[in-house]
Amino acid sequence: MLTQRKIDAVAYKGTQTFLIEIKPVANARALGQILMYQSLYRTYYPEVRDPVPMIVCGTVERDLDAMWTEHGILIEVA
């Protein structure tokens, strides 16, 4: 269990489940992490339909805008 990967936060709103990764910068590394967590979450919790990936960050690498959209990743700049 100590080596198990861990998402930063899981939030619920109505019937939606949000998988939240908190990063200073939403970059390619954050993209890979949140996609991996989404895949693992689907494996461990198959009863949860369509968990929504989300990154809360300070800044966003703009050259990845198409990737966020393509994968349905929500970005919240705080």
mmCIF file of the N, C-alpha and C atoms, coordinates in Angstrom:
data_MODEL
# 
_entry.id   MODEL 
# 
loop_
_atom_site.group_PDB 
_atom_site.id 
_atom_site.type_symbol 
_atom_site.label_atom_id 
_atom_site.label_alt_id 
_atom_site.label_comp_id 
_atom_site.label_asym_id 
_atom_site.label_entity_id 
_atom_site.label_seq_id 
_atom_site.pdbx_PDB_ins_code 
_atom_site.Cartn_x 
_atom_site.Cartn_y 
_atom_site.Cartn_z 
_atom_site.occupancy 
_atom_site.B_iso_or_equiv 
_atom_site.pdbx_formal_charge 
_atom_site.auth_seq_id 
_atom_site.auth_comp_id 
_atom_site.auth_asym_id 
_atom_site.auth_atom_id 
_atom_site.pdbx_PDB_model_num 
ATOM 1   N N  . MET A 1 1  ? 0.808   -1.194 0.000   1.00 0.00 ? 1  MET A N  1 
ATOM 2   C CA . MET A 1 1  ? 0.000   0.000  0.000   1.00 0.00 ? 1  MET A CA 1 
ATOM 3   C C  . MET A 1 1  ? 0.860   1.271  0.000   1.00 0.00 ? 1  MET A C  1 
ATOM 4   N N  . LEU A 1 2  ? 2.043   1.230  0.587   1.00 0.00 ? 2  LEU A N  1 
ATOM 5   C CA . LEU A 1 2  ? 2.873   2.428  0.660   1.00 0.00 ? 2  LEU A CA 1 
ATOM 6   C C  . LEU A 1 2  ? 3.355   2.882  -0.711  1.00 0.00 ? 2  LEU A C  1 
ATOM 7   N N  . THR A 1 3  ? 3.476   1.965  -1.648  1.00 0.00 ? 3  THR A N  1 
ATOM 8   C CA . THR A 1 3  ? 3.947   2.334  -2.980  1.00 0.00 ? 3  THR A CA 1 
ATOM 9   C C  . THR A 1 3  ? 2.804   2.577  -3.957  1.00 0.00 ? 3  THR A C  1 
ATOM 10  N N  . GLN A 1 4  ? 1.580   2.437  -3.513  1.00 0.00 ? 4  GLN A N  1 
ATOM 11  C CA . GLN A 1 4  ? 0.430   2.656  -4.388  1.00 0.00 ? 4  GLN A CA 1 
ATOM 12  C C  . GLN A 1 4  ? 0.353   4.122  -4.798  1.00 0.00 ? 4  GLN A C  1 
ATOM 13  N N  . ARG A 1 5  ? 0.026   4.355  -6.052  1.00 0.00 ? 5  ARG A N  1 
ATOM 14  C CA . ARG A 1 5  ? -0.124  5.719  -6.550  1.00 0.00 ? 5  ARG A CA 1 
ATOM 15  C C  . ARG A 1 5  ? -1.367  6.344  -5.934  1.00 0.00 ? 5  ARG A C  1 
ATOM 16  N N  . LYS A 1 6  ? -1.301  7.647  -5.696  1.00 0.00 ? 6  LYS A N  1 
ATOM 17  C CA . LYS A 1 6  ? -2.419  8.304  -5.023  1.00 0.00 ? 6  LYS A CA 1 
ATOM 18  C C  . LYS A 1 6  ? -2.785  9.599  -5.719  1.00 0.00 ? 6  LYS A C  1 
ATOM 19  N N  . ILE A 1 7  ? -4.057  9.727  -6.038  1.00 0.00 ? 7  ILE A N  1 
ATOM 20  C CA . ILE A 1 7  ? -4.575  10.971 -6.592  1.00 0.00 ? 7  ILE A CA 1 
ATOM 21  C C  . ILE A 1 7  ? -4.621  12.004 -5.463  1.00 0.00 ? 7  ILE A C  1 
ATOM 22  N N  . ASP A 1 8  ? -4.463  13.276 -5.789  1.00 0.00 ? 8  ASP A N  1 
ATOM 23  C CA . ASP A 1 8  ? -4.460  14.309 -4.746  1.00 0.00 ? 8  ASP A CA 1 
ATOM 24  C C  . ASP A 1 8  ? -5.819  14.440 -4.070  1.00 0.00 ? 8  ASP A C  1 
ATOM 25  N N  . ALA A 1 9  ? -6.899  14.394 -4.851  1.00 0.00 ? 9  ALA A N  1 
ATOM 26  C CA . ALA A 1 9  ? -8.237  14.538 -4.257  1.00 0.00 ? 9  ALA A CA 1 
ATOM 27  C C  . ALA A 1 9  ? -9.280  13.903 -5.168  1.00 0.00 ? 9  ALA A C  1 
ATOM 28  N N  . VAL A 1 10 ? -10.342 13.439 -4.539  1.00 0.00 ? 10 VAL A N  1 
ATOM 29  C CA . VAL A 1 10 ? -11.523 12.957 -5.253  1.00 0.00 ? 10 VAL A CA 1 
ATOM 30  C C  . VAL A 1 10 ? -12.696 13.759 -4.705  1.00 0.00 ? 10 VAL A C  1 
ATOM 31  N N  . ALA A 1 11 ? -13.490 14.343 -5.597  1.00 0.00 ? 11 ALA A N  1 
ATOM 32  C CA . ALA A 1 11 ? -14.629 15.165 -5.173  1.00 0.00 ? 11 ALA A CA 1 
ATOM 33  C C  . ALA A 1 11 ? -15.889 14.660 -5.862  1.00 0.00 ? 11 ALA A C  1 
ATOM 34  N N  . TYR A 1 12 ? -17.006 14.929 -5.235  1.00 0.00 ? 12 TYR A N  1 
ATOM 35  C CA . TYR A 1 12 ? -18.291 14.479 -5.758  1.00 0.00 ? 12 TYR A CA 1 
ATOM 36  C C  . TYR A 1 12 ? -19.253 15.661 -5.844  1.00 0.00 ? 12 TYR A C  1 
ATOM 37  N N  . LYS A 1 13 ? -19.973 15.743 -6.955  1.00 0.00 ? 13 LYS A N  1 
ATOM 38  C CA . LYS A 1 13 ? -21.020 16.751 -7.135  1.00 0.00 ? 13 LYS A CA 1 
ATOM 39  C C  . LYS A 1 13 ? -22.173 16.044 -7.825  1.00 0.00 ? 13 LYS A C  1 
ATOM 40  N N  . GLY A 1 14 ? -23.239 15.845 -7.093  1.00 0.00 ? 14 GLY A N  1 
ATOM 41  C CA . GLY A 1 14 ? -24.347 15.066 -7.642  1.00 0.00 ? 14 GLY A CA 1 
ATOM 42  C C  . GLY A 1 14 ? -23.874 13.656 -7.929  1.00 0.00 ? 14 GLY A C  1 
ATOM 43  N N  . THR A 1 15 ? -24.051 13.222 -9.161  1.00 0.00 ? 15 THR A N  1 
ATOM 44  C CA . THR A 1 15 ? -23.622 11.873 -9.543  1.00 0.00 ? 15 THR A CA 1 
ATOM 45  C C  . THR A 1 15 ? -22.240 11.865 -10.187 1.00 0.00 ? 15 THR A C  1 
ATOM 46  N N  . GLN A 1 16 ? -21.604 13.037 -10.309 1.00 0.00 ? 16 GLN A N  1 
ATOM 47  C CA . GLN A 1 16 ? -20.292 13.111 -10.939 1.00 0.00 ? 16 GLN A CA 1 
ATOM 48  C C  . GLN A 1 16 ? -19.174 12.916 -9.924  1.00 0.00 ? 16 GLN A C  1 
ATOM 49  N N  . THR A 1 17 ? -18.128 12.234 -10.374 1.00 0.00 ? 17 THR A N  1 
ATOM 50  C CA . THR A 1 17 ? -16.923 12.038 -9.578  1.00 0.00 ? 17 THR A CA 1 
ATOM 51  C C  . THR A 1 17 ? -15.791 12.769 -10.280 1.00 0.00 ? 17 THR A C  1 
ATOM 52  N N  . PHE A 1 18 ? -15.079 13.619 -9.548  1.00 0.00 ? 18 PHE A N  1 
ATOM 53  C CA . PHE A 1 18 ? -13.964 14.382 -10.090 1.00 0.00 ? 18 PHE A CA 1 
ATOM 54  C C  . PHE A 1 18 ? -12.660 13.877 -9.489  1.00 0.00 ? 18 PHE A C  1 
ATOM 55  N N  . LEU A 1 19 ? -11.697 13.591 -10.354 1.00 0.00 ? 19 LEU A N  1 
ATOM 56  C CA . LEU A 1 19 ? -10.359 13.181 -9.932  1.00 0.00 ? 19 LEU A CA 1 
ATOM 57  C C  . LEU A 1 19 ? -9.480  14.411 -10.073 1.00 0.00 ? 19 LEU A C  1 
ATOM 58  N N  . ILE A 1 20 ? -8.925  14.888 -8.973  1.00 0.00 ? 20 ILE A N  1 
ATOM 59  C CA . ILE A 1 20 ? -8.245  16.176 -8.966  1.00 0.00 ? 20 ILE A CA 1 
ATOM 60  C C  . ILE A 1 20 ? -6.759  16.013 -8.678  1.00 0.00 ? 20 ILE A C  1 
ATOM 61  N N  . GLU A 1 21 ? -5.959  16.555 -9.562  1.00 0.00 ? 21 GLU A N  1 
ATOM 62  C CA . GLU A 1 21 ? -4.514  16.598 -9.391  1.00 0.00 ? 21 GLU A CA 1 
ATOM 63  C C  . GLU A 1 21 ? -4.142  18.067 -9.194  1.00 0.00 ? 21 GLU A C  1 
ATOM 64  N N  . ILE A 1 22 ? -3.347  18.368 -8.172  1.00 0.00 ? 22 ILE A N  1 
ATOM 65  C CA . ILE A 1 22 ? -2.961  19.737 -7.866  1.00 0.00 ? 22 ILE A CA 1 
ATOM 66  C C  . ILE A 1 22 ? -1.492  19.921 -8.241  1.00 0.00 ? 22 ILE A C  1 
ATOM 67  N N  . LYS A 1 23 ? -1.243  20.895 -9.118  1.00 0.00 ? 23 LYS A N  1 
ATOM 68  C CA . LYS A 1 23 ? 0.107   21.133 -9.625  1.00 0.00 ? 23 LYS A CA 1 
ATOM 69  C C  . LYS A 1 23 ? 0.379   22.627 -9.721  1.00 0.00 ? 23 LYS A C  1 
ATOM 70  N N  . PRO A 1 24 ? 1.630   23.048 -9.568  1.00 0.00 ? 24 PRO A N  1 
ATOM 71  C CA . PRO A 1 24 ? 1.952   24.453 -9.814  1.00 0.00 ? 24 PRO A CA 1 
ATOM 72  C C  . PRO A 1 24 ? 1.712   24.831 -11.283 1.00 0.00 ? 24 PRO A C  1 
ATOM 73  N N  . VAL A 1 25 ? 2.060   23.895 -12.197 1.00 0.00 ? 25 VAL A N  1 
ATOM 74  C CA . VAL A 1 25 ? 1.916   24.130 -13.632 1.00 0.00 ? 25 VAL A CA 1 
ATOM 75  C C  . VAL A 1 25 ? 1.216   22.930 -14.264 1.00 0.00 ? 25 VAL A C  1 
ATOM 76  N N  . ALA A 1 26 ? 0.165   23.200 -15.039 1.00 0.00 ? 26 ALA A N  1 
ATOM 77  C CA . ALA A 1 26 ? -0.487  22.134 -15.816 1.00 0.00 ? 26 ALA A CA 1 
ATOM 78  C C  . ALA A 1 26 ? 0.348   21.945 -17.075 1.00 0.00 ? 26 ALA A C  1 
ATOM 79  N N  . ASN A 1 27 ? 1.181   20.912 -17.065 1.00 0.00 ? 27 ASN A N  1 
ATOM 80  C CA . ASN A 1 27 ? 2.096   20.651 -18.174 1.00 0.00 ? 27 ASN A CA 1 
ATOM 81  C C  . ASN A 1 27 ? 1.940   19.205 -18.638 1.00 0.00 ? 27 ASN A C  1 
ATOM 82  N N  . ALA A 1 28 ? 2.845   18.750 -19.494 1.00 0.00 ? 28 ALA A N  1 
ATOM 83  C CA . ALA A 1 28 ? 2.758   17.390 -20.036 1.00 0.00 ? 28 ALA A CA 1 
ATOM 84  C C  . ALA A 1 28 ? 2.834   16.333 -18.932 1.00 0.00 ? 28 ALA A C  1 
ATOM 85  N N  . ARG A 1 29 ? 3.622   16.586 -17.926 1.00 0.00 ? 29 ARG A N  1 
ATOM 86  C CA . ARG A 1 29 ? 3.721   15.633 -16.813 1.00 0.00 ? 29 ARG A CA 1 
ATOM 87  C C  . ARG A 1 29 ? 2.386   15.507 -16.074 1.00 0.00 ? 29 ARG A C  1 
ATOM 88  N N  . ALA A 1 30 ? 1.739   16.647 -15.815 1.00 0.00 ? 30 ALA A N  1 
ATOM 89  C CA . ALA A 1 30 ? 0.436   16.639 -15.152 1.00 0.00 ? 30 ALA A CA 1 
ATOM 90  C C  . ALA A 1 30 ? -0.600  15.931 -16.033 1.00 0.00 ? 30 ALA A C  1 
ATOM 91  N N  . LEU A 1 31 ? -0.516  16.144 -17.334 1.00 0.00 ? 31 LEU A N  1 
ATOM 92  C CA . LEU A 1 31 ? -1.421  15.470 -18.274 1.00 0.00 ? 31 LEU A CA 1 
ATOM 93  C C  . LEU A 1 31 ? -1.289  13.956 -18.150 1.00 0.00 ? 31 LEU A C  1 
ATOM 94  N N  . GLY A 1 32 ? -0.062  13.461 -18.187 1.00 0.00 ? 32 GLY A N  1 
ATOM 95  C CA . GLY A 1 32 ? 0.169   12.027 -18.064 1.00 0.00 ? 32 GLY A CA 1 
ATOM 96  C C  . GLY A 1 32 ? -0.310  11.476 -16.736 1.00 0.00 ? 32 GLY A C  1 
ATOM 97  N N  . GLN A 1 33 ? -0.065  12.218 -15.666 1.00 0.00 ? 33 GLN A N  1 
ATOM 98  C CA . GLN A 1 33 ? -0.485  11.750 -14.344 1.00 0.00 ? 33 GLN A CA 1 
ATOM 99  C C  . GLN A 1 33 ? -2.003  11.630 -14.243 1.00 0.00 ? 33 GLN A C  1 
ATOM 100 N N  . ILE A 1 34 ? -2.726  12.662 -14.663 1.00 0.00 ? 34 ILE A N  1 
ATOM 101 C CA . ILE A 1 34 ? -4.171  12.623 -14.492 1.00 0.00 ? 34 ILE A CA 1 
ATOM 102 C C  . ILE A 1 34 ? -4.797  11.556 -15.387 1.00 0.00 ? 34 ILE A C  1 
ATOM 103 N N  . LEU A 1 35 ? -4.230  11.330 -16.578 1.00 0.00 ? 35 LEU A N  1 
ATOM 104 C CA . LEU A 1 35 ? -4.752  10.256 -17.437 1.00 0.00 ? 35 LEU A CA 1 
ATOM 105 C C  . LEU A 1 35 ? -4.489  8.884  -16.821 1.00 0.00 ? 35 LEU A C  1 
ATOM 106 N N  . MET A 1 36 ? -3.315  8.718  -16.201 1.00 0.00 ? 36 MET A N  1 
ATOM 107 C CA . MET A 1 36 ? -3.005  7.461  -15.528 1.00 0.00 ? 36 MET A CA 1 
ATOM 108 C C  . MET A 1 36 ? -3.954  7.235  -14.353 1.00 0.00 ? 36 MET A C  1 
ATOM 109 N N  . TYR A 1 37 ? -4.176  8.280  -13.548 1.00 0.00 ? 37 TYR A N  1 
ATOM 110 C CA . TYR A 1 37 ? -5.079  8.155  -12.407 1.00 0.00 ? 37 TYR A CA 1 
ATOM 111 C C  . TYR A 1 37 ? -6.502  7.841  -12.858 1.00 0.00 ? 37 TYR A C  1 
ATOM 112 N N  . GLN A 1 38 ? -6.936  8.448  -13.950 1.00 0.00 ? 38 GLN A N  1 
ATOM 113 C CA . GLN A 1 38 ? -8.275  8.166  -14.463 1.00 0.00 ? 38 GLN A CA 1 
ATOM 114 C C  . GLN A 1 38 ? -8.387  6.690  -14.869 1.00 0.00 ? 38 GLN A C  1 
ATOM 115 N N  . SER A 1 39 ? -7.382  6.182  -15.547 1.00 0.00 ? 39 SER A N  1 
ATOM 116 C CA . SER A 1 39 ? -7.374  4.782  -15.962 1.00 0.00 ? 39 SER A CA 1 
ATOM 117 C C  . SER A 1 39 ? -7.376  3.844  -14.749 1.00 0.00 ? 39 SER A C  1 
ATOM 118 N N  . LEU A 1 40 ? -6.523  4.123  -13.766 1.00 0.00 ? 40 LEU A N  1 
ATOM 119 C CA . LEU A 1 40 ? -6.470  3.290  -12.570 1.00 0.00 ? 40 LEU A CA 1 
ATOM 120 C C  . LEU A 1 40 ? -7.778  3.354  -11.778 1.00 0.00 ? 40 LEU A C  1 
ATOM 121 N N  . TYR A 1 41 ? -8.364  4.536  -11.698 1.00 0.00 ? 41 TYR A N  1 
ATOM 122 C CA . TYR A 1 41 ? -9.631  4.685  -10.971 1.00 0.00 ? 41 TYR A CA 1 
ATOM 123 C C  . TYR A 1 41 ? -10.722 3.844  -11.624 1.00 0.00 ? 41 TYR A C  1 
ATOM 124 N N  . ARG A 1 42 ? -10.746 3.853  -12.950 1.00 0.00 ? 42 ARG A N  1 
ATOM 125 C CA . ARG A 1 42 ? -11.737 3.039  -13.671 1.00 0.00 ? 42 ARG A CA 1 
ATOM 126 C C  . ARG A 1 42 ? -11.520 1.548  -13.401 1.00 0.00 ? 42 ARG A C  1 
ATOM 127 N N  . THR A 1 43 ? -10.262 1.147  -13.246 1.00 0.00 ? 43 THR A N  1 
ATOM 128 C CA . THR A 1 43 ? -9.948  -0.250 -12.968 1.00 0.00 ? 43 THR A CA 1 
ATOM 129 C C  . THR A 1 43 ? -10.406 -0.648 -11.566 1.00 0.00 ? 43 THR A C  1 
ATOM 130 N N  . TYR A 1 44 ? -10.105 0.190  -10.571 1.00 0.00 ? 44 TYR A N  1 
ATOM 131 C CA . TYR A 1 44 ? -10.420 -0.129 -9.173  1.00 0.00 ? 44 TYR A CA 1 
ATOM 132 C C  . TYR A 1 44 ? -11.866 0.156  -8.791  1.00 0.00 ? 44 TYR A C  1 
ATOM 133 N N  . TYR A 1 45 ? -12.501 1.075  -9.511  1.00 0.00 ? 45 TYR A N  1 
ATOM 134 C CA . TYR A 1 45 ? -13.889 1.446  -9.203  1.00 0.00 ? 45 TYR A CA 1 
ATOM 135 C C  . TYR A 1 45 ? -14.740 1.417  -10.477 1.00 0.00 ? 45 TYR A C  1 
ATOM 136 N N  . PRO A 1 46 ? -14.941 0.232  -11.046 1.00 0.00 ? 46 PRO A N  1 
ATOM 137 C CA . PRO A 1 46 ? -15.676 0.128  -12.314 1.00 0.00 ? 46 PRO A CA 1 
ATOM 138 C C  . PRO A 1 46 ? -17.128 0.599  -12.214 1.00 0.00 ? 46 PRO A C  1 
ATOM 139 N N  . GLU A 1 47 ? -17.657 0.666  -11.000 1.00 0.00 ? 47 GLU A N  1 
ATOM 140 C CA . GLU A 1 47 ? -19.036 1.112  -10.831 1.00 0.00 ? 47 GLU A CA 1 
ATOM 141 C C  . GLU A 1 47 ? -19.185 2.628  -11.021 1.00 0.00 ? 47 GLU A C  1 
ATOM 142 N N  . VAL A 1 48 ? -18.066 3.370  -10.965 1.00 0.00 ? 48 VAL A N  1 
ATOM 143 C CA . VAL A 1 48 ? -18.108 4.819  -11.173 1.00 0.00 ? 48 VAL A CA 1 
ATOM 144 C C  . VAL A 1 48 ? -18.056 5.090  -12.671 1.00 0.00 ? 48 VAL A C  1 
ATOM 145 N N  . ARG A 1 49 ? -19.114 5.697  -13.166 1.00 0.00 ? 49 ARG A N  1 
ATOM 146 C CA . ARG A 1 49 ? -19.190 5.964  -14.592 1.00 0.00 ? 49 ARG A CA 1 
ATOM 147 C C  . ARG A 1 49 ? -18.554 7.311  -14.922 1.00 0.00 ? 49 ARG A C  1 
ATOM 148 N N  . ASP A 1 50 ? -17.622 7.271  -15.824 1.00 0.00 ? 50 ASP A N  1 
ATOM 149 C CA . ASP A 1 50 ? -16.980 8.468  -16.364 1.00 0.00 ? 50 ASP A CA 1 
ATOM 150 C C  . ASP A 1 50 ? -16.447 9.448  -15.319 1.00 0.00 ? 50 ASP A C  1 
ATOM 151 N N  . PRO A 1 51 ? -15.435 9.049  -14.549 1.00 0.00 ? 51 PRO A N  1 
ATOM 152 C CA . PRO A 1 51 ? -14.830 10.000 -13.624 1.00 0.00 ? 51 PRO A CA 1 
ATOM 153 C C  . PRO A 1 51 ? -14.204 11.156 -14.422 1.00 0.00 ? 51 PRO A C  1 
ATOM 154 N N  . VAL A 1 52 ? -14.399 12.366 -13.952 1.00 0.00 ? 52 VAL A N  1 
ATOM 155 C CA . VAL A 1 52 ? -13.941 13.561 -14.663 1.00 0.00 ? 52 VAL A CA 1 
ATOM 156 C C  . VAL A 1 52 ? -12.544 13.945 -14.178 1.00 0.00 ? 52 VAL A C  1 
ATOM 157 N N  . PRO A 1 53 ? -11.548 13.959 -15.075 1.00 0.00 ? 53 PRO A N  1 
ATOM 158 C CA . PRO A 1 53 ? -10.207 14.370 -14.670 1.00 0.00 ? 53 PRO A CA 1 
ATOM 159 C C  . PRO A 1 53 ? -10.123 15.896 -14.577 1.00 0.00 ? 53 PRO A C  1 
ATOM 160 N N  . MET A 1 54 ? -9.418  16.379 -13.561 1.00 0.00 ? 54 MET A N  1 
ATOM 161 C CA . MET A 1 54 ? -9.323  17.815 -13.346 1.00 0.00 ? 54 MET A CA 1 
ATOM 162 C C  . MET A 1 54 ? -7.951  18.162 -12.775 1.00 0.00 ? 54 MET A C  1 
ATOM 163 N N  . ILE A 1 55 ? -7.390  19.261 -13.251 1.00 0.00 ? 55 ILE A N  1 
ATOM 164 C CA . ILE A 1 55 ? -6.121  19.744 -12.727 1.00 0.00 ? 55 ILE A CA 1 
ATOM 165 C C  . ILE A 1 55 ? -6.353  21.139 -12.163 1.00 0.00 ? 55 ILE A C  1 
ATOM 166 N N  . VAL A 1 56 ? -5.975  21.327 -10.904 1.00 0.00 ? 56 VAL A N  1 
ATOM 167 C CA . VAL A 1 56 ? -5.997  22.639 -10.267 1.00 0.00 ? 56 VAL A CA 1 
ATOM 168 C C  . VAL A 1 56 ? -4.544  23.103 -10.241 1.00 0.00 ? 56 VAL A C  1 
ATOM 169 N N  . CYS A 1 57 ? -4.302  24.294 -10.792 1.00 0.00 ? 57 CYS A N  1 
ATOM 170 C CA . CYS A 1 57 ? -2.917  24.727 -10.971 1.00 0.00 ? 57 CYS A CA 1 
ATOM 171 C C  . CYS A 1 57 ? -2.782  26.241 -10.839 1.00 0.00 ? 57 CYS A C  1 
ATOM 172 N N  . GLY A 1 58 ? -1.533  26.684 -10.850 1.00 0.00 ? 58 GLY A N  1 
ATOM 173 C CA . GLY A 1 58 ? -1.239  28.106 -10.836 1.00 0.00 ? 58 GLY A CA 1 
ATOM 174 C C  . GLY A 1 58 ? -1.153  28.687 -12.233 1.00 0.00 ? 58 GLY A C  1 
ATOM 175 N N  . THR A 1 59 ? -0.580  27.908 -13.153 1.00 0.00 ? 59 THR A N  1 
ATOM 176 C CA . THR A 1 59 ? -0.464  28.323 -14.551 1.00 0.00 ? 59 THR A CA 1 
ATOM 177 C C  . THR A 1 59 ? -0.642  27.115 -15.465 1.00 0.00 ? 59 THR A C  1 
ATOM 178 N N  . VAL A 1 60 ? -0.885  27.407 -16.745 1.00 0.00 ? 60 VAL A N  1 
ATOM 179 C CA . VAL A 1 60 ? -1.136  26.357 -17.730 1.00 0.00 ? 60 VAL A CA 1 
ATOM 180 C C  . VAL A 1 60 ? -0.187  26.536 -18.910 1.00 0.00 ? 60 VAL A C  1 
ATOM 181 N N  . GLU A 1 61 ? 0.424   25.446 -19.349 1.00 0.00 ? 61 GLU A N  1 
ATOM 182 C CA . GLU A 1 61 ? 1.206   25.478 -20.579 1.00 0.00 ? 61 GLU A CA 1 
ATOM 183 C C  . GLU A 1 61 ? 0.223   25.505 -21.740 1.00 0.00 ? 61 GLU A C  1 
ATOM 184 N N  . ARG A 1 62 ? 0.152   26.599 -22.435 1.00 0.00 ? 62 ARG A N  1 
ATOM 185 C CA . ARG A 1 62 ? -0.866  26.819 -23.470 1.00 0.00 ? 62 ARG A CA 1 
ATOM 186 C C  . ARG A 1 62 ? -0.706  25.915 -24.693 1.00 0.00 ? 62 ARG A C  1 
ATOM 187 N N  . ASP A 1 63 ? 0.479   25.419 -24.962 1.00 0.00 ? 63 ASP A N  1 
ATOM 188 C CA . ASP A 1 63 ? 0.645   24.565 -26.141 1.00 0.00 ? 63 ASP A CA 1 
ATOM 189 C C  . ASP A 1 63 ? -0.052  23.216 -25.984 1.00 0.00 ? 63 ASP A C  1 
ATOM 190 N N  . LEU A 1 64 ? -0.617  22.954 -24.805 1.00 0.00 ? 64 LEU A N  1 
ATOM 191 C CA . LEU A 1 64 ? -1.321  21.692 -24.569 1.00 0.00 ? 64 LEU A CA 1 
ATOM 192 C C  . LEU A 1 64 ? -2.846  21.854 -24.584 1.00 0.00 ? 64 LEU A C  1 
ATOM 193 N N  . ASP A 1 65 ? -3.347  23.041 -24.953 1.00 0.00 ? 65 ASP A N  1 
ATOM 194 C CA . ASP A 1 65 ? -4.789  23.302 -24.929 1.00 0.00 ? 65 ASP A CA 1 
ATOM 195 C C  . ASP A 1 65 ? -5.598  22.214 -25.638 1.00 0.00 ? 65 ASP A C  1 
ATOM 196 N N  . ALA A 1 66 ? -5.135  21.775 -26.792 1.00 0.00 ? 66 ALA A N  1 
ATOM 197 C CA . ALA A 1 66 ? -5.864  20.749 -27.545 1.00 0.00 ? 66 ALA A CA 1 
ATOM 198 C C  . ALA A 1 66 ? -5.916  19.426 -26.790 1.00 0.00 ? 66 ALA A C  1 
ATOM 199 N N  . MET A 1 67 ? -4.865  19.128 -26.038 1.00 0.00 ? 67 MET A N  1 
ATOM 200 C CA . MET A 1 67 ? -4.819  17.869 -25.284 1.00 0.00 ? 67 MET A CA 1 
ATOM 201 C C  . MET A 1 67 ? -5.822  17.882 -24.135 1.00 0.00 ? 67 MET A C  1 
ATOM 202 N N  . TRP A 1 68 ? -5.924  19.020 -23.426 1.00 0.00 ? 68 TRP A N  1 
ATOM 203 C CA . TRP A 1 68 ? -6.895  19.102 -22.332 1.00 0.00 ? 68 TRP A CA 1 
ATOM 204 C C  . TRP A 1 68 ? -8.292  18.835 -22.877 1.00 0.00 ? 68 TRP A C  1 
ATOM 205 N N  . THR A 1 69 ? -8.609  19.483 -23.987 1.00 0.00 ? 69 THR A N  1 
ATOM 206 C CA . THR A 1 69 ? -9.930  19.343 -24.593 1.00 0.00 ? 69 THR A CA 1 
ATOM 207 C C  . THR A 1 69 ? -10.153 17.923 -25.101 1.00 0.00 ? 69 THR A C  1 
ATOM 208 N N  . GLU A 1 70 ? -9.181  17.386 -25.810 1.00 0.00 ? 70 GLU A N  1 
ATOM 209 C CA . GLU A 1 70 ? -9.303  16.040 -26.385 1.00 0.00 ? 70 GLU A CA 1 
ATOM 210 C C  . GLU A 1 70 ? -9.590  14.980 -25.324 1.00 0.00 ? 70 GLU A C  1 
ATOM 211 N N  . HIS A 1 71 ? -9.003  15.124 -24.164 1.00 0.00 ? 71 HIS A N  1 
ATOM 212 C CA . HIS A 1 71 ? -9.156  14.129 -23.100 1.00 0.00 ? 71 HIS A CA 1 
ATOM 213 C C  . HIS A 1 71 ? -10.200 14.510 -22.057 1.00 0.00 ? 71 HIS A C  1 
ATOM 214 N N  . GLY A 1 72 ? -10.885 15.627 -22.278 1.00 0.00 ? 72 GLY A N  1 
ATOM 215 C CA . GLY A 1 72 ? -11.938 16.037 -21.354 1.00 0.00 ? 72 GLY A CA 1 
ATOM 216 C C  . GLY A 1 72 ? -11.441 16.422 -19.979 1.00 0.00 ? 72 GLY A C  1 
ATOM 217 N N  . ILE A 1 73 ? -10.237 16.971 -19.929 1.00 0.00 ? 73 ILE A N  1 
ATOM 218 C CA . ILE A 1 73 ? -9.634  17.360 -18.655 1.00 0.00 ? 73 ILE A CA 1 
ATOM 219 C C  . ILE A 1 73 ? -10.024 18.788 -18.328 1.00 0.00 ? 73 ILE A C  1 
ATOM 220 N N  . LEU A 1 74 ? -10.610 18.980 -17.167 1.00 0.00 ? 74 LEU A N  1 
ATOM 221 C CA . LEU A 1 74 ? -10.957 20.323 -16.707 1.00 0.00 ? 74 LEU A CA 1 
ATOM 222 C C  . LEU A 1 74 ? -9.724  20.958 -16.093 1.00 0.00 ? 74 LEU A C  1 
ATOM 223 N N  . ILE A 1 75 ? -9.525  22.240 -16.367 1.00 0.00 ? 75 ILE A N  1 
ATOM 224 C CA . ILE A 1 75 ? -8.402  22.988 -15.809 1.00 0.00 ? 75 ILE A CA 1 
ATOM 225 C C  . ILE A 1 75 ? -8.974  24.132 -14.983 1.00 0.00 ? 75 ILE A C  1 
ATOM 226 N N  . GLU A 1 76 ? -8.510  24.247 -13.750 1.00 0.00 ? 76 GLU A N  1 
ATOM 227 C CA . GLU A 1 76 ? -8.906  25.350 -12.892 1.00 0.00 ? 76 GLU A CA 1 
ATOM 228 C C  . GLU A 1 76 ? -7.641  26.051 -12.417 1.00 0.00 ? 76 GLU A C  1 
ATOM 229 N N  . VAL A 1 77 ? -7.473  27.300 -12.831 1.00 0.00 ? 77 VAL A N  1 
ATOM 230 C CA . VAL A 1 77 ? -6.315  28.077 -12.410 1.00 0.00 ? 77 VAL A CA 1 
ATOM 231 C C  . VAL A 1 77 ? -6.672  28.811 -11.132 1.00 0.00 ? 77 VAL A C  1 
ATOM 232 N N  . ALA A 1 78 ? -5.922  28.552 -10.090 1.00 0.00 ? 78 ALA A N  1 
ATOM 233 C CA . ALA A 1 78 ? -6.225  29.160 -8.787  1.00 0.00 ? 78 ALA A CA 1 
ATOM 234 C C  . ALA A 1 78 ? -5.147  30.131 -8.370  1.00 0.00 ? 78 ALA A C  1 
# 
